[in-house]
Structure formats: structure tokens, C-alpha cells
Amino acid sequence: MATARSESPFAMPLEEAMRTQRAIRRLKPDPVDDALVLECIELALKAPTGSNAQNWEFVVVKDRAVKARLARLNRTAWAAYGGIGRWLARRQGDDKTMRMIDAVQWQVDHFEDVPVVVVACLHTWVPPLPSIAASSLYGSIYPSVQNLLLAARAAGLGAALVTLPLWSRTLARWALGLPWTVTPVAVVPMGWPAGRYGPTTRKPVEEVVSLDRYGNRAFARRG
Amino acid sequence: MATARSESPFAMPLEEAMRTQRAIRRLKPDPVDDALVLECIELALKAPTGSNAQNWEFVVVKDRAVKARLARLNRTAWAAYGGIGRWLARRQGDDKTMRMIDAVQWQVDHFEDVPVVVVACLHTWVPPLPSIAASSLYGSIYPSVQNLLLAARAAGLGAALVTLPLWSRTLARWALGLPWTVTPVAVVPMGWPAGRYGPTTRKPVEEVVSLDRYGNRAFARRG
């Protein structure tokens, strides 16, 4: 059985990595070693895929011109989506959401300065399928994206999961030179964090777990 | 910053958990403590969701009658899908795939005996959306499923990611008492492993990573 070397940047206990993972959007422009990025992606590849097809492709974007194309797509989507979010959050006096929106705004404004942008793709065309087939396809790429985010966190790299730059898959394919047979699914901007990792808050587990049938909050009653 | 206690079942180094995660389908019928299952789900909840909506629901199935409903759905789908897979693998002399198919067959045959089946759901209706919106929704549940699988691996529990029992969302909703506003996405049968965890093999990272534009295998040339 493989044992992680103690000097590995990924030796952090699993629980600590999970409990302190959070979206880090404010990143320093300092470069990140290619070797470290590849090690994170190598761990991403350890995630499961449907029928073990390993039908994934990862595009590591460092060229400023290519980042600028993704940045433009991101700005177009954010101009619509972010405006609504900001209006809603302000209306509801939701400070936490406002802070998140400010961080996303920072990321949108500084997208070209992010040292590394990883785009996770499925090596297949994803048609408007009956939904369970679509689910299986996404289930063959998002587990690897989560491994990538956890690996980044363990190595002290800031990262976040973003989909807005892919609002038009046609334009995203053009930006990255992807053929029709490769579908971009998720974008992970990475770099050394200006922000900080730390514990996150979530709804209590008892409130989202049912026993045997939906709505039977058996574990809450027990507590 | 949270530090994992050394006695935690989830203290395994991140890299070791990722490198030795694999689908464990052959499970012992021995019961699993509810507390351990809930701890795994609590770590699943640490995964990111779009706009931090945390729009998830998890149904923990232990009742044999409910498991039997999912088992029937699984058998129906596998009768079609597994037959094709077995025929293809035999025709190609693909022993590795044949072993995987045998393990899935075991899981299909013994589904009612699996001690715990966790069904991960989105607390939203997933319509046949423009694909990028669908992608964002699946990106709000599969990262948590991957956390669940990694947590199970660290705790020594066997687990696997399955979608076949959900081939009909209508029937799956009926089996679990889910309203239309809750969409089942992934099924994770869990229990103490009869099989063994261990290192997995994957395509080399250089073969699936491009630099700046698709097909530019810059990292392979360097090596």
C-alpha cells in the first residue's frame, strides 16, 4: 500500500484538508511551479470515472492571451449573473453573500493575472441527454475536480471551482482550441493565496440527512 | 485552523487516501455504525457548492424493503447495460474489464445485503437545461460525493459510486419518497470491505494534460 512521504505537500490529514478547504479567489500573481500543478492533476486522476473510462482532458492555461479569452467570457457572464446576485444580496442585507460576491468580482477583474487556470474537460461530446446519462458523465469529471481542489489546499495553493467562463461551450472551445469531441466542464484558477484557508460553516448534517425515506430526520431526533 | 485528531478515522494523509481509493463493491453484510456514516457525510458537506447554496440532501438507506426497491431498479438497468459490457469485454479479451464487470455483477446480486446505501440528491428539480447550467448543478453534488468516497476509504469502509439504480428518476423518487423538487444524482453502497483497497493505475498525467491549447502536450516533451 502506498504511503505518503512525510515531506509530500499532500501529506495533510484528509480531515484537515476537507475541513479547511474553501474557495480562495484572491491570488498573488507569483508563478507556480509546473511540477506542483502536474502533481495536483496527477492526484485528480486518481478519482473514479464511469466504467473506469478515464475520459478526461485537462488544459493548463498560463499564456496571458488565452487567459484573456477566458477572462472575457467570464466577464460577459458575470455582468448578467453577478448584477442579479449583488442586487438580491443587498436587498436581503446578506453580508456573507456580499463578501463572496466581492471575492468573485476580484477574480473577474484579475482573471488574466491568475498564474494558472486549469480547465477540466470530458473527452466526449455531452449532448442534451436524458438526465441520468448526463449525470454519469459529470460524475466522471467532478470527482477529479474535487481531488484537484483538495490537493491544491493541502499544498497551500489557492483554488476555486468556477463554471461561468464556460457559459458558451462553443466560445470556450474556441478559446482553448478544443475539438467538438472535448467538452469543457469546470475551470479552476490556481495560485498562491492572498486570502486564507480556514474552517467553513455548513448546515448541520442532521438537517440534510434522511433515513430510508425522504424527510425522515431520524438522526436529528436521536441527538 | 482545525487540526485532525490523531485518533480520527479520517487522519489518513490526503495523498494516501487518494492513491488507494478504488471502487470496493464486494462488501460484508456486517452493520456499520450510524455515527461513522454520519461523520463521512459531514465531511461530504465540506465540499463546495455553486454560490454556496448547499442545496443537497442525503438519504441513508438501511431498511431492507427500500434497498430491495433500489436493487430492482439496478437489476433492470444492469440487465441491459451489463450484458452489452460483458459481450464487448469478452470479445476484446479484456480481462481487467471482465473483473470489473464480475464485481458489479456481485454488487447487483447482493444489493439488498449491503449494510448502508447513501443516495446523494440535489434539492432542486434538474430540467433538461442548457448544458452549462446542468454542469453547475452536478458540480454542486459530485464534489461532496467524492469527499464521501475519500472519507469512507480513510475510515476503511468499502464504497463505490453508482448511477444505474437511478436510470429512471421517477421510479427512484418513488422508491425513496422524494418529492419532484429533489433529484437523486448518485448512489454510494457502503460497508466493511470484503475486497481490498490499494493503488490504482491511470493513464500518465502527461497524456491527458495540454498547455494553453488542446493537444499541446508540452509537459510530455519535457520529461
Chai-1 contact restraints between the chains, C-beta under 6 A:
chainA,res_idxA,chainB,res_idxB,connection_type,confidence,min_distance_angstrom,max_distance_angstrom,comment,restraint_id
A,M1,B,T20,contact,1.0,0.0,6.0,A-B,restraint_1
A,A2,B,R19,contact,1.0,0.0,6.0,A-B,restraint_2
A,A2,B,T20,contact,1.0,0.0,6.0,A-B,restraint_3
A,A2,B,P199,contact,1.0,0.0,6.0,A-B,restraint_4
A,A4,B,P13,contact,1.0,0.0,6.0,A-B,restraint_5
A,A4,B,E15,contact,1.0,0.0,6.0,A-B,restraint_6
A,A4,B,E16,contact,1.0,0.0,6.0,A-B,restraint_7
A,S8,B,E15,contact,1.0,0.0,6.0,A-B,restraint_8
A,F10,B,L14,contact,1.0,0.0,6.0,A-B,restraint_9
A,F10,B,E15,contact,1.0,0.0,6.0,A-B,restraint_10
A,A11,B,P13,contact,1.0,0.0,6.0,A-B,restraint_11
A,M12,B,L14,contact,1.0,0.0,6.0,A-B,restraint_12
A,P13,B,A4,contact,1.0,0.0,6.0,A-B,restraint_13
A,P13,B,A11,contact,1.0,0.0,6.0,A-B,restraint_14
A,L14,B,F10,contact,1.0,0.0,6.0,A-B,restraint_15
A,L14,B,M12,contact,1.0,0.0,6.0,A-B,restraint_16
A,L14,B,L14,contact,1.0,0.0,6.0,A-B,restraint_17
A,L14,B,A17,contact,1.0,0.0,6.0,A-B,restraint_18
A,L14,B,A154,contact,1.0,0.0,6.0,A-B,restraint_19
A,E15,B,A4,contact,1.0,0.0,6.0,A-B,restraint_20
A,E15,B,S8,contact,1.0,0.0,6.0,A-B,restraint_21
A,E15,B,F10,contact,1.0,0.0,6.0,A-B,restraint_22
A,E16,B,A4,contact,1.0,0.0,6.0,A-B,restraint_23
A,A17,B,L14,contact,1.0,0.0,6.0,A-B,restraint_24
A,M18,B,L43,contact,1.0,0.0,6.0,A-B,restraint_25
A,M18,B,K46,contact,1.0,0.0,6.0,A-B,restraint_26
A,M18,B,N147,contact,1.0,0.0,6.0,A-B,restraint_27
A,R19,B,A2,contact,1.0,0.0,6.0,A-B,restraint_28
A,R19,B,K46,contact,1.0,0.0,6.0,A-B,restraint_29
A,T20,B,M1,contact,1.0,0.0,6.0,A-B,restraint_30
A,T20,B,A2,contact,1.0,0.0,6.0,A-B,restraint_31
A,L38,B,V205,contact,1.0,0.0,6.0,A-B,restraint_32
A,I41,B,V205,contact,1.0,0.0,6.0,A-B,restraint_33
A,I41,B,V209,contact,1.0,0.0,6.0,A-B,restraint_34
A,E42,B,V205,contact,1.0,0.0,6.0,A-B,restraint_35
A,L43,B,M18,contact,1.0,0.0,6.0,A-B,restraint_36
A,L45,B,R202,contact,1.0,0.0,6.0,A-B,restraint_37
A,K46,B,M18,contact,1.0,0.0,6.0,A-B,restraint_38
A,K46,B,R19,contact,1.0,0.0,6.0,A-B,restraint_39
A,P48,B,L161,contact,1.0,0.0,6.0,A-B,restraint_40
A,Q54,B,K203,contact,1.0,0.0,6.0,A-B,restraint_41
A,W56,B,V208,contact,1.0,0.0,6.0,A-B,restraint_42
A,E57,B,V208,contact,1.0,0.0,6.0,A-B,restraint_43
A,F58,B,V208,contact,1.0,0.0,6.0,A-B,restraint_44
A,F58,B,V209,contact,1.0,0.0,6.0,A-B,restraint_45
A,V59,B,S210,contact,1.0,0.0,6.0,A-B,restraint_46
A,V60,B,V209,contact,1.0,0.0,6.0,A-B,restraint_47
A,V60,B,L211,contact,1.0,0.0,6.0,A-B,restraint_48
A,V61,B,D212,contact,1.0,0.0,6.0,A-B,restraint_49
A,D63,B,D212,contact,1.0,0.0,6.0,A-B,restraint_50
A,V66,B,D212,contact,1.0,0.0,6.0,A-B,restraint_51
A,V126,B,S131,contact,1.0,0.0,6.0,A-B,restraint_52
A,P128,B,P128,contact,1.0,0.0,6.0,A-B,restraint_53
A,S131,B,V126,contact,1.0,0.0,6.0,A-B,restraint_54
A,I132,B,L166,contact,1.0,0.0,6.0,A-B,restraint_55
A,I132,B,W167,contact,1.0,0.0,6.0,A-B,restraint_56
A,S135,B,T163,contact,1.0,0.0,6.0,A-B,restraint_57
A,S135,B,V185,contact,1.0,0.0,6.0,A-B,restraint_58
A,S136,B,T163,contact,1.0,0.0,6.0,A-B,restraint_59
A,Y138,B,Y138,contact,1.0,0.0,6.0,A-B,restraint_60
A,G139,B,Y142,contact,1.0,0.0,6.0,A-B,restraint_61
A,Y142,B,G139,contact,1.0,0.0,6.0,A-B,restraint_62
A,Y142,B,Y142,contact,1.0,0.0,6.0,A-B,restraint_63
A,Y142,B,P143,contact,1.0,0.0,6.0,A-B,restraint_64
A,P143,B,Y142,contact,1.0,0.0,6.0,A-B,restraint_65
A,P143,B,Q146,contact,1.0,0.0,6.0,A-B,restraint_66
A,Q146,B,P143,contact,1.0,0.0,6.0,A-B,restraint_67
A,Q146,B,Q146,contact,1.0,0.0,6.0,A-B,restraint_68
A,N147,B,M18,contact,1.0,0.0,6.0,A-B,restraint_69
A,A154,B,L14,contact,1.0,0.0,6.0,A-B,restraint_70
A,L161,B,P48,contact,1.0,0.0,6.0,A-B,restraint_71
A,T163,B,S135,contact,1.0,0.0,6.0,A-B,restraint_72
A,T163,B,S136,contact,1.0,0.0,6.0,A-B,restraint_73
A,L166,B,I132,contact,1.0,0.0,6.0,A-B,restraint_74
A,W167,B,I132,contact,1.0,0.0,6.0,A-B,restraint_75
A,L176,B,R213,contact,1.0,0.0,6.0,A-B,restraint_76
A,L176,B,Y214,contact,1.0,0.0,6.0,A-B,restraint_77
A,G177,B,R213,contact,1.0,0.0,6.0,A-B,restraint_78
A,G177,B,Y214,contact,1.0,0.0,6.0,A-B,restraint_79
A,L178,B,Y214,contact,1.0,0.0,6.0,A-B,restraint_80
A,V185,B,S135,contact,1.0,0.0,6.0,A-B,restraint_81
A,P199,B,A2,contact,1.0,0.0,6.0,A-B,restraint_82
A,R202,B,L45,contact,1.0,0.0,6.0,A-B,restraint_83
A,K203,B,Q54,contact,1.0,0.0,6.0,A-B,restraint_84
A,V205,B,L38,contact,1.0,0.0,6.0,A-B,restraint_85
A,V205,B,I41,contact,1.0,0.0,6.0,A-B,restraint_86
A,V205,B,E42,contact,1.0,0.0,6.0,A-B,restraint_87
A,V208,B,W56,contact,1.0,0.0,6.0,A-B,restraint_88
A,V208,B,E57,contact,1.0,0.0,6.0,A-B,restraint_89
A,V208,B,F58,contact,1.0,0.0,6.0,A-B,restraint_90
A,V209,B,I41,contact,1.0,0.0,6.0,A-B,restraint_91
A,V209,B,F58,contact,1.0,0.0,6.0,A-B,restraint_92
A,V209,B,V60,contact,1.0,0.0,6.0,A-B,restraint_93
A,S210,B,V59,contact,1.0,0.0,6.0,A-B,restraint_94
A,L211,B,V60,contact,1.0,0.0,6.0,A-B,restraint_95
A,D212,B,V61,contact,1.0,0.0,6.0,A-B,restraint_96
A,D212,B,D63,contact,1.0,0.0,6.0,A-B,restraint_97
A,D212,B,V66,contact,1.0,0.0,6.0,A-B,restraint_98
A,R213,B,L176,contact,1.0,0.0,6.0,A-B,restraint_99
A,R213,B,G177,contact,1.0,0.0,6.0,A-B,restraint_100
A,Y214,B,V59,contact,1.0,0.0,6.0,A-B,restraint_101
A,Y214,B,L176,contact,1.0,0.0,6.0,A-B,restraint_102
A,Y214,B,G177,contact,1.0,0.0,6.0,A-B,restraint_103
A,Y214,B,L178,contact,1.0,0.0,6.0,A-B,restraint_104
